[in-house]
Protein backbone atom coordinates (compact mmCIF):
# COMPACT_ATOMS: atom_id res chain seq x y z
CA UNK A 1 0.00 0.00 0.00
CA UNK A 2 1.20 3.52 -0.89
CA UNK A 3 0.68 6.73 1.08
CA UNK A 4 0.67 10.07 -0.73
CA UNK A 5 1.94 12.36 2.02
CA UNK A 6 1.30 15.59 0.11
CA UNK A 7 -1.54 16.16 -2.36
CA UNK A 8 -3.70 19.25 -2.91
CA UNK A 9 -6.79 17.31 -3.84
CA UNK A 10 -8.96 20.27 -2.88
CA UNK A 11 -7.51 22.32 -5.77
CA UNK A 12 -9.87 23.64 -8.43
CA UNK A 13 -8.05 21.56 -11.05
CA UNK A 14 -9.80 18.50 -9.60
CA UNK A 15 -13.31 19.94 -9.49
CA UNK A 16 -14.44 18.32 -12.78
CA UNK A 17 -13.42 14.74 -11.88
CA UNK A 18 -12.30 14.44 -8.25
CA UNK A 19 -14.16 11.16 -7.67
CA UNK A 20 -12.60 9.61 -10.77
CA UNK A 21 -9.16 10.80 -9.62
CA UNK A 22 -9.70 9.03 -6.31
CA UNK A 23 -10.85 5.86 -8.05
CA UNK A 24 -7.67 5.85 -10.15
CA UNK A 25 -5.56 6.39 -7.04
CA UNK A 26 -7.22 3.45 -5.30
CA UNK A 27 -6.72 1.26 -8.36
CA UNK A 28 -3.03 2.25 -8.34
CA UNK A 29 -2.62 1.05 -4.74
CA UNK A 30 -2.75 4.40 -2.93
CA UNK A 31 -4.26 3.65 0.46
CA UNK A 32 -4.11 7.11 2.04
CA UNK A 33 -3.76 10.69 0.83
CA UNK A 34 -2.76 13.64 3.02
CA UNK A 35 -4.23 16.96 1.91
CA UNK A 36 -2.62 20.02 3.54
CA UNK A 37 -4.48 23.31 3.66
CA UNK A 38 -2.88 26.43 2.17
CA UNK A 39 -4.84 29.27 3.78
CA UNK A 40 -7.54 29.90 6.36
CA UNK A 41 -10.33 29.94 3.72
CA UNK A 42 -9.39 26.36 2.75
CA UNK A 43 -9.55 24.87 6.26
CA UNK A 44 -13.18 23.88 5.85
CA UNK A 45 -12.66 22.48 2.38
CA UNK A 46 -9.89 20.05 3.33
CA UNK A 47 -11.77 18.97 6.45
CA UNK A 48 -14.94 18.34 4.44
CA UNK A 49 -12.99 16.44 1.78
CA UNK A 50 -11.56 14.11 4.41
CA UNK A 51 -15.00 13.61 5.93
CA UNK A 52 -16.39 12.46 2.57
CA UNK A 53 -13.61 10.06 1.61
CA UNK A 54 -12.19 7.49 4.00
CA UNK A 55 -8.75 7.44 2.34
CA UNK A 56 -8.18 11.18 2.80
CA UNK A 57 -6.52 12.86 5.79
CA UNK A 58 -5.85 16.56 6.23
CA UNK A 59 -3.51 19.08 7.81
CA UNK A 60 -4.19 22.72 8.67
CA UNK A 61 -1.83 25.59 8.02
CA UNK A 62 -1.00 28.77 6.10
CA UNK A 63 1.35 28.26 3.13
CA UNK A 64 4.20 30.77 2.76
CA UNK A 65 2.90 31.82 -0.66
CA UNK A 66 -0.36 32.87 1.02
CA UNK A 67 1.16 34.74 3.95
CA UNK A 68 1.10 38.12 2.22
CA UNK A 69 -2.69 37.95 1.96
CA UNK A 70 -3.15 36.59 5.51
CA UNK A 71 -3.27 38.47 8.80
CA UNK A 72 -2.96 37.76 12.51
CA UNK A 73 -6.64 36.86 12.67
CA UNK A 74 -5.87 33.94 10.37
CA UNK A 75 -3.38 32.61 12.90
CA UNK A 76 -6.12 32.75 15.52
CA UNK A 77 -8.42 30.97 13.07
CA UNK A 78 -5.78 28.28 12.69
CA UNK A 79 -5.48 27.76 16.43
CA UNK A 80 -9.27 27.60 16.76
CA UNK A 81 -9.50 25.16 13.84
CA UNK A 82 -6.88 22.93 15.46
CA UNK A 83 -8.81 22.94 18.74
CA UNK A 84 -11.87 21.85 16.77
CA UNK A 85 -9.94 19.19 14.85
CA UNK A 86 -7.94 17.47 17.58
CA UNK A 87 -10.62 14.85 18.10
CA UNK A 88 -11.05 14.25 14.36
CA UNK A 89 -9.28 11.00 13.37
CA UNK A 90 -8.71 12.43 9.87
CA UNK A 91 -6.61 15.34 11.15
CA UNK A 92 -2.87 14.63 11.11
CA UNK A 93 -0.91 17.83 11.68
CA UNK A 94 0.02 21.42 10.83
CA UNK A 95 0.71 22.20 7.19
CA UNK A 96 1.51 23.30 4.65
CA UNK A 97 3.76 25.80 6.41
CA UNK A 98 7.31 26.98 5.87
CA UNK A 99 9.39 29.43 3.89
CA UNK A 100 9.74 30.12 0.17
CA UNK A 101 12.88 31.99 -0.89
CA UNK A 102 12.44 31.14 -4.57
CA UNK A 103 9.45 33.24 -5.63
CA UNK A 104 10.55 36.87 -6.00
CA UNK A 105 8.83 39.69 -4.15
CA UNK A 106 7.66 37.77 -1.09
CA UNK A 107 8.11 39.34 2.33
CA UNK A 108 10.62 37.06 4.05
CA UNK A 109 10.24 38.63 7.47
CA UNK A 110 6.48 38.12 7.33
CA UNK A 111 6.95 34.51 6.19
CA UNK A 112 9.31 33.88 9.10
CA UNK A 113 6.86 35.36 11.60
CA UNK A 114 3.99 33.22 10.33
CA UNK A 115 6.17 30.11 10.33
CA UNK A 116 7.23 30.72 13.94
CA UNK A 117 3.63 31.23 15.04
CA UNK A 118 2.52 28.02 13.35
CA UNK A 119 5.40 26.01 14.75
CA UNK A 120 4.31 27.17 18.20
CA UNK A 121 0.81 25.92 17.52
CA UNK A 122 2.24 22.57 16.40
CA UNK A 123 4.36 22.41 19.56
CA UNK A 124 1.46 23.39 21.80
CA UNK A 125 -0.67 20.51 20.44
CA UNK A 126 2.22 18.05 19.98
CA UNK A 127 1.52 17.77 16.26
CA UNK A 128 3.88 17.06 13.35
CA UNK A 129 4.43 19.67 10.65
CA UNK A 130 4.37 19.47 6.86
CA UNK A 131 7.04 21.87 5.69
CA UNK A 132 7.58 23.90 2.52
CA UNK A 133 11.33 24.58 2.30
CA UNK A 134 11.95 25.88 -1.23
CA UNK A 135 15.41 27.49 -1.37
CA UNK A 136 15.04 28.07 2.38
CA UNK A 137 16.37 24.95 4.05
CA UNK A 138 18.75 26.65 6.46
CA UNK A 139 16.23 29.30 7.49
CA UNK A 140 13.59 26.64 8.20
CA UNK A 141 16.12 24.57 10.12
CA UNK A 142 16.93 27.58 12.31
CA UNK A 143 13.26 27.92 13.22
CA UNK A 144 12.93 24.21 13.94
CA UNK A 145 15.97 24.27 16.21
CA UNK A 146 14.59 27.26 18.09
CA UNK A 147 11.00 26.08 18.51
CA UNK A 148 11.36 22.27 18.51
CA UNK A 149 8.03 20.92 17.25
CA UNK A 150 7.37 17.19 17.31
CA UNK A 151 8.88 16.59 13.84
CA UNK A 152 7.26 16.14 10.47
CA UNK A 153 7.99 16.05 6.76
CA UNK A 154 10.19 18.34 4.66
CA UNK A 155 8.06 18.27 1.51
CA UNK A 156 9.66 18.18 -1.97
CA UNK A 157 13.11 18.16 -0.44
CA UNK A 158 15.91 19.47 -2.65
CA UNK A 159 18.71 20.45 -0.32
CA UNK A 160 22.20 19.14 0.36
CA UNK A 161 23.02 15.89 2.11
CA UNK A 162 24.15 17.91 5.13
CA UNK A 163 20.83 19.79 5.22
CA UNK A 164 18.96 16.52 4.81
CA UNK A 165 20.75 15.11 7.85
CA UNK A 166 19.91 18.24 9.84
CA UNK A 167 16.19 17.79 9.12
CA UNK A 168 16.45 14.10 10.02
CA UNK A 169 18.18 14.95 13.31
CA UNK A 170 15.23 17.21 14.14
CA UNK A 171 12.73 14.39 13.62
CA UNK A 172 11.75 15.12 10.03
CA UNK A 173 11.35 12.78 7.10
CA UNK A 174 12.07 13.88 3.54
CA UNK A 175 9.43 13.85 0.79
CA UNK A 176 10.23 12.65 -2.73
CA UNK A 177 7.92 13.04 -5.72
CA UNK A 178 7.75 13.89 -9.38
CA UNK A 179 10.93 15.99 -9.51
CA UNK A 180 12.93 12.85 -8.72
CA UNK A 181 11.75 11.22 -11.98
CA UNK A 182 13.66 13.67 -14.20
CA UNK A 183 17.15 12.54 -15.18
CA UNK A 184 18.44 16.11 -14.85
CA UNK A 185 17.41 16.29 -11.17
CA UNK A 186 20.79 15.01 -10.11
CA UNK A 187 20.83 16.22 -6.50
CA UNK A 188 17.34 14.90 -5.70
CA UNK A 189 18.16 11.57 -7.33
CA UNK A 190 21.38 11.26 -5.32
CA UNK A 191 19.42 11.85 -2.13
CA UNK A 192 16.66 9.44 -3.13
CA UNK A 193 19.19 6.70 -3.82
CA UNK A 194 21.60 7.35 -0.97
CA UNK A 195 19.60 8.28 2.11
CA UNK A 196 18.42 5.55 4.48
CA UNK A 197 15.04 4.27 3.38
CA UNK A 198 13.61 4.83 6.86
CA UNK A 199 13.82 8.62 6.45
CA UNK A 200 11.98 8.83 3.12
CA UNK A 201 8.31 9.26 2.22
CA UNK A 202 6.58 9.58 -1.15
CA UNK A 203 4.32 12.35 -2.40
CA UNK A 204 2.79 13.78 -5.56
CA UNK A 205 2.09 17.44 -4.64
CA UNK A 206 -0.75 17.03 -7.17
CA UNK A 207 -1.85 18.84 -9.22
CA UNK A 208 1.72 20.22 -9.31
CA UNK A 209 5.20 18.68 -9.85
CA UNK A 210 4.06 16.21 -12.49
CA UNK A 211 6.48 13.30 -13.07
CA UNK A 212 8.57 13.13 -16.23
CA UNK A 213 6.14 10.90 -18.14
CA UNK A 214 3.28 13.34 -17.51
CA UNK A 215 4.85 16.79 -17.53
CA UNK A 216 3.56 19.35 -18.13
CA UNK A 217 0.16 17.77 -17.49
CA UNK A 218 -1.92 17.73 -14.35
CA UNK A 219 -0.47 15.49 -11.68
CA UNK A 220 -2.75 13.28 -9.56
CA UNK A 221 -2.35 10.86 -6.64
CA UNK A 222 -2.59 7.77 -8.85
CA UNK A 223 0.80 8.75 -10.29
CA UNK A 224 2.35 7.78 -6.95
CA UNK A 225 2.68 4.21 -8.20
CA UNK A 226 4.97 5.34 -10.99
CA UNK A 227 6.88 7.61 -8.62
CA UNK A 228 7.39 4.64 -6.28
CA UNK A 229 8.68 2.65 -9.25
CA UNK A 230 11.19 5.36 -10.13
CA UNK A 231 12.29 5.57 -6.50
CA UNK A 232 12.72 1.78 -6.35
CA UNK A 233 14.76 1.80 -9.56
CA UNK A 234 17.12 4.43 -8.15
CA UNK A 235 17.59 2.35 -5.01
CA UNK A 236 17.78 -0.99 -6.88
CA UNK A 237 15.06 -2.56 -4.77
CA UNK A 238 11.47 -3.65 -5.34
CA UNK A 239 8.41 -1.42 -5.45
CA UNK A 240 6.86 -3.55 -2.72
CA UNK A 241 9.81 -2.81 -0.44
CA UNK A 242 9.52 0.90 -1.16
CA UNK A 243 5.75 0.94 -0.62
CA UNK A 244 5.96 -0.91 2.70
CA UNK A 245 8.84 1.15 4.08
CA UNK A 246 7.63 4.60 3.02
CA UNK A 247 4.10 3.88 4.27
CA UNK A 248 5.50 2.77 7.63
CA UNK A 249 7.62 5.92 7.76
CA UNK A 250 4.59 8.11 7.05
CA UNK A 251 2.59 6.40 9.80
CA UNK A 252 5.47 6.88 12.22
CA UNK A 253 5.84 10.63 11.75
CA UNK A 254 2.18 11.41 11.02
CA UNK A 255 1.24 9.43 14.09
CA UNK A 256 -2.49 10.13 13.78
CA UNK A 257 -2.74 8.22 10.50
CA UNK A 258 -4.80 5.06 10.78
CA UNK A 259 -2.34 2.17 11.32
CA UNK A 260 -4.12 0.26 8.57
CA UNK A 261 -3.60 3.06 6.04
HELIX and SHEET records of a PDB file:
HELIX    1   1 UNK A   12  UNK A   14  5                                   3    
HELIX    2   2 UNK A   18  UNK A   27  1                                  10    
HELIX    3   3 UNK A   40  UNK A   42  5                                   3    
HELIX    4   4 UNK A   43  UNK A   52  1                                  10    
HELIX    5   5 UNK A   64  UNK A   69  5                                   6    
HELIX    6   6 UNK A   72  UNK A   85  1                                  14    
HELIX    7   7 UNK A  108  UNK A  124  1                                  17    
HELIX    8   8 UNK A  137  UNK A  147  1                                  11    
HELIX    9   9 UNK A  161  UNK A  169  1                                   9    
HELIX   10  10 UNK A  178  UNK A  181  5                                   4    
HELIX   11  11 UNK A  186  UNK A  194  1                                   9    
HELIX   12  12 UNK A  197  UNK A  199  5                                   3    
HELIX   13  13 UNK A  221  UNK A  223  5                                   3    
HELIX   14  14 UNK A  224  UNK A  235  1                                  12    
HELIX   15  15 UNK A  239  UNK A  253  1                                  15    
SHEET    1   A 8 UNK A   2  UNK A   4  0                                        
SHEET    2   A 8 UNK A  30  UNK A  36  1                                        
SHEET    3   A 8 UNK A  56  UNK A  60  1                                        
SHEET    4   A 8 UNK A  91  UNK A 100  1                                        
SHEET    5   A 8 UNK A 128  UNK A 134  1                                        
SHEET    6   A 8 UNK A 152  UNK A 155  1                                        
SHEET    7   A 8 UNK A 172  UNK A 176  1                                        
SHEET    8   A 8 UNK A 200  UNK A 202  1                                        
END                                                                             
